[in-house]
Amino acid sequence: MSSLKVLTATAVLVMSSSAFADIRVADTHNGAWVTVTENGQPAANATVSVANVPQQRQSYKTDANGRVFIPLTLENSRSIKYKATTEGGKQSSRFAFHSTNK
């Protein structure tokens, strides 16, 4: 009986997580490439912003492939929080570590 509960809980989590937007971040020397997907597909025209970098107040829109480059000027390595909202209104956020030693 307990294995049935585990399978049911796993199925619910998989189904609920696939209904949300997902953010992937690739750190580069001068910023980050951010990819936003919705239900496993690229989310074009999603709005992406950085939440915890005071000097970065601008938001960016993803291209047809769900990608956008966000320029970052950091004086030290830190964890940055990205927020994305798709055209359908689904929201997601993710922390990513950015190093200044590249």
SESE-619766 format. One record per atom (N, C-alpha, C, CB): residue number from 1; residue in one letter; atom name; x, y, z. Coordinates in Angstrom, 2 decimals, m for minus. Atoms other than C-alpha are relative to their C-alpha. Glycine has a CB too. Layout:
NODE    k  r   a       xx       yy       zz
NODE  NUM  A  CA        X        Y        Z
...
//
This chain:
NODE    k  r   a       xx       yy       zz
NODE    1  M   N     0.81    m1.19     0.00
NODE    1  M  CA     0.00     0.00     0.00
NODE    1  M   C     0.86     1.26     0.00
NODE    1  M  CB    m0.93     0.00     1.19
NODE    2  S   N    m0.83    m1.20    m0.07
NODE    2  S  CA     2.81     2.44     0.79
NODE    2  S   C     0.68     0.29    m1.34
NODE    2  S  CB     1.06    m0.15     1.09
NODE    3  S   N    m0.60    m0.26     1.31
NODE    3  S  CA     4.41     1.94    m2.64
NODE    3  S   C    m1.01     0.67    m0.93
NODE    3  S  CB     0.51    m1.32    m0.62
NODE    4  L   N     1.03    m0.66     0.78
NODE    4  L  CA     1.10     2.98    m4.20
NODE    4  L   C    m0.07     1.48     0.34
NODE    4  L  CB    m1.37    m0.66     0.23
NODE    5  K   N     0.00    m1.40    m0.43
NODE    5  K  CA     1.19     6.19    m2.16
NODE    5  K   C     1.21     0.74    m0.58
NODE    5  K  CB     0.01     0.10     1.53
NODE    6  V   N    m1.21    m0.61     0.54
NODE    6  V  CA     4.76     6.87    m3.27
NODE    6  V   C    m0.16     0.24    m1.50
NODE    6  V  CB     1.23    m0.89     0.27
NODE    7  L   N     0.23    m0.17     1.44
NODE    7  L  CA     3.85     6.30    m6.94
NODE    7  L   C    m0.99     1.12    m0.28
NODE    7  L  CB    m0.50    m1.31    m0.61
NODE    8  T   N     1.01    m1.05     0.19
NODE    8  T  CA     0.80     8.54    m6.64
NODE    8  T   C     0.60     1.38     0.28
NODE    8  T  CB    m1.21    m0.25     0.91
NODE    9  A   N    m0.63    m1.27    m0.35
NODE    9  A  CA     2.77    11.31    m4.93
NODE    9  A   C     1.01     0.42    m1.07
NODE    9  A  CB     0.69    m0.09     1.36
NODE   10  T   N    m0.97    m0.30     1.05
NODE   10  T  CA     5.52    11.09    m7.56
NODE   10  T   C    m0.71     0.48    m1.27
NODE   10  T  CB     0.86    m1.23    m0.31
NODE   11  A   N     0.75    m0.39     1.19
NODE   11  A  CA     2.99    11.28   m10.40
NODE   11  A   C    m0.59     1.40     0.14
NODE   11  A  CB    m1.11    m1.01    m0.29
NODE   12  V   N     0.57    m1.33    m0.23
NODE   12  V  CA     1.33    14.33    m8.85
NODE   12  V   C     1.08     1.07    m0.09
NODE   12  V  CB    m0.69     0.06     1.37
NODE   13  L   N    m1.10    m0.97     0.07
NODE   13  L  CA     4.67    16.10    m8.44
NODE   13  L   C     0.48     0.21    m1.43
NODE   13  L  CB     1.16    m0.46     0.87
NODE   14  V   N    m0.46    m0.11     1.39
NODE   14  V  CA     5.74    15.36   m12.01
NODE   14  V   C    m1.01     0.79    m0.81
NODE   14  V  CB     0.22    m1.40    m0.63
NODE   15  M   N     1.03    m0.71     0.75
NODE   15  M  CA     2.43    16.57   m13.41
NODE   15  M   C    m0.09     1.46     0.41
NODE   15  M  CB    m1.34    m0.68     0.18
NODE   16  S   N     0.10    m1.39    m0.44
NODE   16  S  CA     2.36    19.72   m11.29
NODE   16  S   C     1.22     0.80    m0.40
NODE   16  S  CB    m0.19     0.06     1.51
NODE   17  S   N    m1.20    m0.75     0.38
NODE   17  S  CA     5.96    20.67   m12.05
NODE   17  S   C     0.06     0.25    m1.49
NODE   17  S  CB     1.24    m0.74     0.45
NODE   18  S   N    m0.03    m0.22     1.44
NODE   18  S  CA     5.42    20.30   m15.79
NODE   18  S   C    m0.95     1.11    m0.42
NODE   18  S  CB    m0.34    m1.28    m0.73
NODE   19  A   N     0.95    m1.06     0.33
NODE   19  A  CA     2.65    22.91   m15.65
NODE   19  A   C     0.58     1.39     0.24
NODE   19  A  CB    m1.27    m0.18     0.80
NODE   20  F   N    m0.61    m1.27    m0.31
NODE   20  F  CA     5.04    25.65   m14.58
NODE   20  F   C     1.13     0.32    m0.97
NODE   20  F  CB     0.51     0.01     1.42
NODE   21  A   N    m1.15    m0.42     0.80
NODE   21  A  CA     7.72    27.63   m16.31
NODE   21  A   C     1.27    m0.49     0.69
NODE   21  A  CB     0.02     1.55    m0.19
NODE   22  D   N    m1.29     0.43    m0.53
NODE   22  D  CA    11.32    26.52   m15.87
NODE   22  D   C     1.07     0.94    m0.51
NODE   22  D  CB     0.32    m1.48    m0.40
NODE   23  I   N    m1.10    m0.91     0.37
NODE   23  I  CA    14.47    28.64   m15.92
NODE   23  I   C     1.31    m0.77     0.07
NODE   23  I  CB     0.04     1.25     0.94
NODE   24  R   N    m1.37     0.54    m0.02
NODE   24  R  CA    17.96    27.49   m16.86
NODE   24  R   C     0.95     1.16    m0.26
NODE   24  R  CB     0.19    m1.14    m1.08
NODE   25  V   N    m0.94    m1.11     0.06
NODE   25  V  CA    20.96    29.78   m16.45
NODE   25  V   C     1.39    m0.52    m0.35
NODE   25  V  CB     0.02     0.78     1.34
NODE   26  A   N    m1.38     0.32     0.37
NODE   26  A  CA    24.36    29.58   m18.17
NODE   26  A   C     0.85     1.25     0.26
NODE   26  A  CB     0.10    m0.45    m1.51
NODE   27  D   N    m0.87    m1.11    m0.40
NODE   27  D  CA    26.94    31.85   m16.52
NODE   27  D   C     1.07     0.26    m1.07
NODE   27  D  CB     0.67    m0.30     1.36
NODE   28  T   N    m1.08    m0.39     0.93
NODE   28  T  CA    29.30    33.76   m18.86
NODE   28  T   C     0.82     1.11     0.66
NODE   28  T  CB    m0.58     0.47    m1.38
NODE   29  H   N    m0.91    m1.00    m0.56
NODE   29  H  CA    32.04    36.33   m18.35
NODE   29  H   C    m0.71     1.32     0.29
NODE   29  H  CB     1.15     0.23    m0.96
NODE   30  N   N     0.63    m1.31    m0.15
NODE   30  N  CA    29.83    39.41   m18.80
NODE   30  N   C    m1.48    m0.05     0.32
NODE   30  N  CB     0.19     0.79    m1.23
NODE   31  G   N     1.42     0.11    m0.28
NODE   31  G  CA    26.42    38.08   m17.85
NODE   31  G   C    m0.44    m1.45     0.03
NODE   31  G  CB    m0.81     0.77    m1.02
NODE   32  A   N     0.55     1.35    m0.03
NODE   32  A  CA    24.19    35.07   m18.22
NODE   32  A   C    m0.99    m0.19    m1.14
NODE   32  A  CB    m0.68    m0.28     1.35
NODE   33  W   N     1.03     0.40     0.95
NODE   33  W  CA    22.20    33.28   m20.90
NODE   33  W   C    m1.07    m0.70     0.80
NODE   33  W  CB     0.57    m0.92    m1.13
NODE   34  V   N     1.13     0.56    m0.73
NODE   34  V  CA    18.77    32.51   m19.48
NODE   34  V   C    m0.96    m0.61    m1.01
NODE   34  V  CB    m0.71     1.09     0.88
NODE   35  T   N     0.96     0.69     0.86
NODE   35  T  CA    16.47    29.96   m21.10
NODE   35  T   C    m1.25    m0.29     0.83
NODE   35  T  CB     0.60    m1.33    m0.59
NODE   36  V   N     1.27     0.21    m0.68
NODE   36  V  CA    12.80    29.82   m20.14
NODE   36  V   C    m0.82    m0.98    m0.83
NODE   36  V  CB    m0.78     1.34     0.21
NODE   37  T   N     0.87     0.96     0.67
NODE   37  T  CA    10.59    26.85   m20.98
NODE   37  T   C    m1.33    m0.06     0.75
NODE   37  T  CB     0.66    m1.41    m0.07
NODE   38  E   N     1.33     0.16    m0.57
NODE   38  E  CA     6.90    26.27   m20.41
NODE   38  E   C    m0.55    m1.32    m0.52
NODE   38  E  CB    m0.94     1.21    m0.36
NODE   39  N   N     0.45     1.35     0.38
NODE   39  N  CA     5.62    22.69   m20.40
NODE   39  N   C     1.00    m0.68    m0.93
NODE   39  N  CB    m1.36     0.07    m0.67
NODE   40  G   N    m1.06     0.63     0.76
NODE   40  G  CA     8.97    21.64   m21.86
NODE   40  G   C     0.30     0.65    m1.34
NODE   40  G  CB    m0.35    m1.40    m0.23
NODE   41  Q   N    m0.21    m0.69     1.27
NODE   41  Q  CA     8.75    24.03   m24.83
NODE   41  Q   C     0.59     1.39     0.26
NODE   41  Q  CB    m1.34     0.12    m0.78
NODE   42  P   N    m0.55    m1.35    m0.18
NODE   42  P  CA    10.69    27.30   m25.34
NODE   42  P   C    m1.12     1.02     0.19
NODE   42  P  CB     0.87     0.40    m1.20
NODE   43  A   N     1.00    m1.04    m0.31
NODE   43  A  CA     8.76    30.25   m23.90
NODE   43  A   C     0.43     1.31    m0.64
NODE   43  A  CB    m0.18     0.16     1.54
NODE   44  A   N    m0.31    m1.26     0.69
NODE   44  A  CA     9.01    33.08   m26.42
NODE   44  A   C    m0.70     1.16     0.70
NODE   44  A  CB    m0.43    m0.07    m1.49
NODE   45  N   N     0.54    m1.25    m0.58
NODE   45  N  CA     8.42    36.63   m25.15
NODE   45  N   C    m0.26    m0.07     1.50
NODE   45  N  CB    m1.27     0.36    m0.69
NODE   46  A   N     0.09     0.03    m1.46
NODE   46  A  CA     8.76    35.65   m21.49
NODE   46  A   C     0.80     1.18     0.55
NODE   46  A  CB     0.52    m1.37     0.60
NODE   47  T   N    m0.71    m1.10    m0.64
NODE   47  T  CA     9.82    38.51   m19.22
NODE   47  T   C     0.91    m0.56     1.07
NODE   47  T  CB    m1.00     1.03     0.60
NODE   48  V   N    m1.00     0.49    m0.95
NODE   48  V  CA    13.02    37.81   m17.27
NODE   48  V   C     0.64     1.19     0.69
NODE   48  V  CB     1.08    m0.89    m0.70
NODE   49  S   N    m0.65    m1.06    m0.76
NODE   49  S  CA    14.45    39.98   m14.51
NODE   49  S   C     0.90    m0.61     1.07
NODE   49  S  CB    m1.04     0.94     0.63
NODE   50  V   N    m0.90     0.40    m1.09
NODE   50  V  CA    17.10    39.81   m11.81
NODE   50  V   C    m0.54     0.65     1.27
NODE   50  V  CB     1.50     0.43    m0.27
NODE   51  A   N     0.69    m0.50    m1.19
NODE   51  A  CA    15.62    40.17    m8.33
NODE   51  A   C     0.92     0.60     1.06
NODE   51  A  CB    m0.78    m1.11     0.61
NODE   52  N   N    m0.80    m0.42    m1.14
NODE   52  N  CA    18.56    40.70    m5.98
NODE   52  N   C     1.30     0.71    m0.38
NODE   52  N  CB     0.33    m1.19     0.83
NODE   53  V   N    m1.14    m0.82     0.39
NODE   53  V  CA    21.03    42.91    m7.89
NODE   53  V   C    m0.54     1.42    m0.18
NODE   53  V  CB     0.70    m0.54    m1.33
NODE   54  P   N     0.63    m1.33     0.02
NODE   54  P  CA    20.09    46.53    m7.09
NODE   54  P   C     0.27     0.83    m1.25
NODE   54  P  CB     0.47     0.77     1.18
NODE   55  Q   N    m0.32    m0.80     1.18
NODE   55  Q  CA    21.87    48.06   m10.10
NODE   55  Q   C    m0.62    m0.56    m1.28
NODE   55  Q  CB     1.51     0.10    m0.16
NODE   56  Q   N     0.61     0.65     1.18
NODE   56  Q  CA    20.02    45.69   m12.48
NODE   56  Q   C    m1.52     0.07     0.13
NODE   56  Q  CB     0.48    m1.49    m0.14
NODE   57  R   N     1.44    m0.20    m0.16
NODE   57  R  CA    16.45    47.02   m12.64
NODE   57  R   C    m0.78    m0.25    m1.29
NODE   57  R  CB    m0.27     1.40     0.49
NODE   58  Q   N     0.64     0.19     1.30
NODE   58  Q  CA    15.71    46.29   m16.29
NODE   58  Q   C    m0.52    m1.43    m0.13
NODE   58  Q  CB     0.98     0.32    m1.14
NODE   59  S   N     0.47     1.35     0.32
NODE   59  S  CA    13.65    43.34   m17.51
NODE   59  S   C     0.24    m0.26    m1.47
NODE   59  S  CB    m1.52    m0.18     0.35
NODE   60  Y   N    m0.35     0.41     1.35
NODE   60  Y  CA    14.33    41.40   m20.70
NODE   60  Y   C    m1.04    m0.98    m0.53
NODE   60  Y  CB     1.41    m0.63    m0.03
NODE   61  K   N     0.94     0.93     0.65
NODE   61  K  CA    12.21    39.43   m23.20
NODE   61  K   C     0.78    m1.09    m0.71
NODE   61  K  CB    m0.92     0.76    m1.00
NODE   62  T   N    m0.65     1.11     0.68
NODE   62  T  CA    13.15    35.99   m24.47
NODE   62  T   C    m0.33     0.02    m1.49
NODE   62  T  CB    m0.43    m1.34     0.62
NODE   63  D   N     0.23     0.09     1.44
NODE   63  D  CA    13.46    35.29   m28.20
NODE   63  D   C    m0.88    m1.21    m0.31
NODE   63  D  CB     1.35    m0.11    m0.76
NODE   64  A   N     0.86     1.12     0.42
NODE   64  A  CA    11.60    32.60   m30.19
NODE   64  A   C     0.47    m1.33     0.58
NODE   64  A  CB    m0.04    m0.09    m1.52
NODE   65  N   N    m0.55     1.21    m0.59
NODE   65  N  CA    13.91    29.97   m28.65
NODE   65  N   C    m0.07     0.01     1.52
NODE   65  N  CB     1.43    m0.19    m0.45
NODE   66  G   N     0.12    m0.09    m1.45
NODE   66  G  CA    13.08    31.08   m25.11
NODE   66  G   C     1.27     0.47     0.69
NODE   66  G  CB    m0.39    m1.32     0.56
NODE   67  R   N    m1.29    m0.42    m0.57
NODE   67  R  CA    16.58    32.57   m24.61
NODE   67  R   C     0.14     1.50     0.02
NODE   67  R  CB     1.14    m0.60    m0.80
NODE   68  V   N    m0.34    m1.41    m0.09
NODE   68  V  CA    17.81    35.96   m23.52
NODE   68  V   C     1.34     0.13     0.71
NODE   68  V  CB    m1.13     0.81     0.75
NODE   69  F   N    m1.27    m0.29    m0.67
NODE   69  F  CA    21.21    37.37   m22.54
NODE   69  F   C    m0.23     1.15     0.96
NODE   69  F  CB     1.14     0.34    m1.02
NODE   70  I   N     0.11    m1.06    m0.99
NODE   70  I  CA    21.28    39.39   m19.33
NODE   70  I   C     1.40     0.43     0.40
NODE   70  I  CB    m0.82    m0.48     1.25
NODE   71  P   N    m1.34    m0.48    m0.36
NODE   71  P  CA    24.39    41.54   m18.90
NODE   71  P   C     0.09     0.26     1.50
NODE   71  P  CB     0.34     1.29    m0.78
NODE   72  L   N    m0.22    m0.18    m1.43
NODE   72  L  CA    25.82    41.58   m15.38
NODE   72  L   C     1.39     0.56     0.24
NODE   72  L  CB    m0.19    m1.33     0.76
NODE   73  T   N    m1.28    m0.53    m0.42
NODE   73  T  CA    28.58    43.66   m13.87
NODE   73  T   C     0.11    m0.24     1.50
NODE   73  T  CB     0.15     1.53    m0.35
NODE   74  L   N    m0.13     0.37    m1.41
NODE   74  L  CA    29.61    42.05   m10.60
NODE   74  L   C     1.42     0.24     0.48
NODE   74  L  CB    m0.39    m1.48     0.22
NODE   75  E   N    m1.32    m0.22    m0.58
NODE   75  E  CA    32.47    43.03    m8.33
NODE   75  E   C     0.49    m1.22     0.76
NODE   75  E  CB    m0.03     1.20     0.93
NODE   76  N   N    m0.39     1.22    m0.69
NODE   76  N  CA    32.42    39.70    m6.48
NODE   76  N   C    m0.98    m1.11    m0.34
NODE   76  N  CB     0.07     0.22     1.53
NODE   77  S   N     0.84     1.15     0.31
NODE   77  S  CA    31.02    36.22    m6.91
NODE   77  S   C    m1.21    m0.02     0.94
NODE   77  S  CB     0.80    m1.33     0.12
NODE   78  R   N     1.20     0.02    m0.83
NODE   78  R  CA    27.46    35.76    m5.68
NODE   78  R   C    m1.09    m0.82    m0.65
NODE   78  R  CB    m0.49     1.41     0.25
NODE   79  S   N     1.18     0.70     0.49
NODE   79  S  CA    24.17    33.95    m6.05
NODE   79  S   C    m1.02     1.04    m0.43
NODE   79  S  CB    m0.58    m0.95     1.10
NODE   80  I   N     0.94    m0.96     0.56
NODE   80  I  CA    21.65    35.77    m8.23
NODE   80  I   C    m1.34    m0.69    m0.22
NODE   80  I  CB     0.54     0.59    m1.33
NODE   81  K   N     1.34     0.54     0.18
NODE   81  K  CA    17.90    35.25    m8.30
NODE   81  K   C    m0.62     0.55    m1.29
NODE   81  K  CB    m0.90     0.35     1.22
NODE   82  Y   N     0.67    m0.34     1.26
NODE   82  Y  CA    16.23    35.21   m11.72
NODE   82  Y   C    m1.49    m0.28     0.14
NODE   82  Y  CB     0.61    m0.80    m1.19
NODE   83  K   N     1.45     0.18     0.01
NODE   83  K  CA    12.48    35.63   m12.15
NODE   83  K   C    m0.48     0.05    m1.44
NODE   83  K  CB    m0.72     1.09     0.88
NODE   84  A   N     0.56     0.03     1.35
NODE   84  A  CA    10.52    34.77   m15.28
NODE   84  A   C    m1.51    m0.09     0.07
NODE   84  A  CB     0.57    m1.18    m0.81
NODE   85  T   N     1.44     0.09     0.16
NODE   85  T  CA     6.92    35.30   m16.30
NODE   85  T   C    m0.28    m0.22    m1.47
NODE   85  T  CB    m0.72     1.30     0.54
NODE   86  T   N     0.30     0.31     1.40
NODE   86  T  CA     5.64    33.69   m19.48
NODE   86  T   C    m1.20     0.82    m0.47
NODE   86  T  CB    m0.29    m1.51    m0.17
NODE   87  E   N     1.15    m0.72     0.54
NODE   87  E  CA     3.04    35.19   m21.80
NODE   87  E   C    m1.30    m0.52     0.58
NODE   87  E  CB    m0.03    m0.12    m1.52
NODE   88  G   N     1.18     0.59    m0.61
NODE   88  G  CA     0.54    32.80   m20.24
NODE   88  G   C    m0.16     0.32     1.47
NODE   88  G  CB     0.05    m1.47    m0.18
NODE   89  G   N     0.09    m0.41    m1.40
NODE   89  G  CA     1.23    34.28   m16.80
NODE   89  G   C     0.64    m0.94     1.00
NODE   89  G  CB    m1.40     0.17     0.36
NODE   90  K   N    m0.67     0.93    m0.91
NODE   90  K  CA     3.16    31.33   m15.37
NODE   90  K   C     1.32     0.62     0.46
NODE   90  K  CB     0.25    m1.39    m0.68
NODE   91  Q   N    m1.20    m0.60    m0.58
NODE   91  Q  CA     5.95    32.41   m13.04
NODE   91  Q   C     0.94    m1.07     0.54
NODE   91  Q  CB    m0.38     0.97     1.10
NODE   92  S   N    m1.02     0.88    m0.55
NODE   92  S  CA     9.18    30.79   m11.98
NODE   92  S   C     1.18     0.85     0.44
NODE   92  S  CB     0.43    m1.07    m1.04
NODE   93  S   N    m1.23    m0.68    m0.42
NODE   93  S  CA    12.35    31.80   m10.19
NODE   93  S   C     1.06    m1.04     0.29
NODE   93  S  CB    m0.25     0.89     1.24
NODE   94  R   N    m1.13     0.91    m0.24
NODE   94  R  CA    15.78    30.29    m9.73
NODE   94  R   C     1.21     0.82     0.43
NODE   94  R  CB     0.32    m0.84    m1.27
NODE   95  F   N    m1.27    m0.58    m0.38
NODE   95  F  CA    19.01    31.12    m7.98
NODE   95  F   C     1.10    m0.65    m0.83
NODE   95  F  CB     0.27    m0.17     1.52
NODE   96  A   N    m1.17     0.52     0.71
NODE   96  A  CA    22.26    30.74    m9.94
NODE   96  A   C     1.24     0.72     0.53
NODE   96  A  CB    m0.14     0.19    m1.56
NODE   97  F   N    m1.25    m0.56    m0.50
NODE   97  F  CA    25.82    31.27    m8.73
NODE   97  F   C     0.81     0.55    m1.17
NODE   97  F  CB     0.82    m1.06     0.77
NODE   98  H   N    m0.84    m0.62     1.03
NODE   98  H  CA    27.97    33.67   m10.77
NODE   98  H   C     1.36     0.31     0.59
NODE   98  H  CB    m0.65     1.28    m0.57
NODE   99  S   N    m1.36    m0.19    m0.46
NODE   99  S  CA    31.71    33.73   m10.40
NODE   99  S   C     0.66     1.13    m0.79
NODE   99  S  CB     0.81    m1.30    m0.12
NODE  100  T   N    m0.74    m1.06     0.68
NODE  100  T  CA    33.93    36.70   m11.20
NODE  100  T   C     1.37    m0.52    m0.46
NODE  100  T  CB     0.17     1.23     0.92
NODE  101  N   N    m1.28     0.60     0.38
NODE  101  N  CA    36.93    34.36   m11.69
NODE  101  N   C    m0.17    m0.90    m1.20
NODE  101  N  CB     0.61    m0.78     1.16
NODE  102  K   N     0.15     0.79     1.24
NODE  102  K  CA    36.62    33.26   m15.30
NODE  102  K   C     1.21     0.16    m0.87
NODE  102  K  CB    m1.25     0.42    m0.78
//
